[in-house]
Structure formats: structure tokens, C-alpha cells
Amino acid sequence: MKISTRIEEYLAGPESLRRAIEGMSAAELDAAPIPGKWSTRQVICHIADFEPVYADRMKRVIAEDNPPLLGGDPDLFAARLAYEDRDLEEEFELMTAVRKHVARILKTLSPEQFERTGQHSRDGELSLVTLLDRITNHIPHHIELIREKRDALQV
């Protein structure tokens, strides 16, 4: 896939997510209809939390030579970062701002620069293009999980 196409998909993610929750009430957003799975609000907060993490990883790979890239435990984030009290509009604003910021940088890079790498604490060597693919696919992955929740709630 062309990098320019991938960047456009990356930019479109937050709006796709917004469409996926359209029409859901606050109670439906907070419901956890599938045992052991997060609520839709928790999913959105999770996505918003990992946008800056991925932005940092990508920027380090661009700017530094083979930098260390720290992992993060999504369940600890969910348990300790007040997901139940967070405003979803603020979460969407954060996602959108981070993606616009990073996309502007990505659009200046040569194809060779997308092969630059960093060392992830769990996954080993990751290239910039792999990081971009992972974060671009993050929202579509979670949209599928939101659809499962909507189906379980019959919304």
C-alpha cells in the first residue's frame, strides 16, 4: 500500500470511530454487555490514551537512531486513568489533534525514512511503517469490538 494512502487512512480513523458510536446513549456507551470486555467508553479512552504513545514512538524513530520504544499495559491504563469520568468529545479532540500533528510530519518523509526502526520493549525491532500500520489499524480493530457491543445491546 502506498504510504500516502496509509496516512490518509490514519487521518480518517477518529471520524470512523465517531460514526461507529453514532446514536448511542450515555448508558449504552457505559454498558459492558460482553462479560470480560470493556465498555465502549473505555474503548474510546483506550484509543485516545495510545494515540500519544504511538505518536511518541513514531517521532522517536524518525528523529533518533534505533531508539528504545516502551510498551504500555492497556488494562492498567483502563484501571487507573479515570475512564469512567472522561469526556468523549475531549477524547476525540485529542485523537484528531495527535493524528493531524503526526500526519503533517509523516507527509514530509521519504519512502526510505519509513524503514527507520526502533526497539520495542516487547516486540523487538519495529519500523516506522509498521508503527504507522499498527496505529492506523487500531481504530478499525476496536470498531469491530464496538459493533459486537452494539449487537449485544441490540442498538
N, C-alpha and C positions, 0 to 999 in steps of 0.2 A: 504494500500500500504506500502511496506517496505520502511523504511527511506532511505536506501542506494539507492534504485531506484529513490526516490524523489530527492535526492541530485544530481544524475546523470542527471535527467530532468532539475533541476535548472542550472547545469553547461552548458547544451546544449542550453539554451534559446537564448543567443546572436547570436549563429550561425544560429538558426532557423529564427531569425529576419533578419539577413543578407540575407538569402536565400529569404525571403519574399519580399525584395525590389530589388532583383537582376534585372538588366536591366532597372531600372527606371532612367530617365534623371533628371538633376537638376530641370528642370521646373516641371516635374511630381512629384518629391519629395516635391516641394514647393506649388503645386496646392492644393486647398481646394475644390474639386468637389462636396462635400456634404455640403449644407448650414448648418452653425452652428457647423460643425465638424472641428477638427484640420487637418492640412496638415500632410503628412507622416513624414516630417522633425520634426514637432512639436511633433508628437507621439514618435519618437525616442528620442528626447531630454527629453520628459517627463519620459520615461522609465529610461534613464540614470540618471536623477535627483533623482528618487526614489530608485535606487539601493543603494546608500549610506545611505539613510533614513532607508530602511529595514535592511541593514547590522548593523546599529547602534541599531535598535530595538532588533534584534536577539542577538547581543553581550551583550546588557544590560540585557536581560532576562537570558542569560547564566551566566553572572558574578554577577548580583545583585539580591536581593530578592524582587520580585514583583515590579519592577521599573515602574515609570511613562513613558509612550510612547506617544510622541506628534504626533498629526496629522499634515497634511500639505494640503494646498489648491492648487490642480494642476493647476487651472486656474490662480491663482496669479503667480505661478512659470512660466507658459507659457507667461504671460503678462510682467513679469519683469526680466526674466533671458536670454534675448537676443537669443531666439530660432532661429530667422531668420539668425543670424550671426555665429552659431555654426557649427563646422566641424564634420560631421557624423562619420568619422573614429575615431576621438578622443572620441566621444560618445560610440562607440563600444569598444574601448580600455578600457574605464572606466568600462563599464558593465562587460566585461570579467575579468578584474583585480579584481573587487569587488567580483564577484561570485567565482573566484578561491580562493581568500583570505578567504571568509566566509566558503566555502565548506571544506577547509582544517581543519577549526575549527570544523565544524559540524561532520566531519568523526571521530573525537576523542570522541564524546559524547556517553553516554549510552542511551538506549531507555527511561529510566526514566527521563533523563535530558530534553528530548523533551517535557515533560509535565510541565516544569517550565513555569511560567506566568509573564506577565507584565500587567499594567493597561493603556489601550489606552484612550486618551482624549475624543474620541467619541464612540468607540466601546466596551469599558469596558475591561473585562479580556480576554487576548489573550495568548494562549500557544505558545511555540516555534514552535511546529509542525504546528499550524495554521498560524503563520507568514511565515514559510517556504512554506506552501501550497499557501498562497496568493501571495508571490513574484514569486514563480515558475509559477503560472497561469497568472501572469501579462502580460508576453510577448505573450503567446498564445491568450489571450483575445485581445490584440492590433493587433496581426497578422490578426485576423478576420476583424478588422476595416480597416486595410490596404488593405485587399482583396476587401472590399467594395469600397474603393477609387480607386483601380486599375480597378475594373469593371466599375465604373462611368467614369473613364478616358479612358476606353477601351484599357488598356495596359496589 
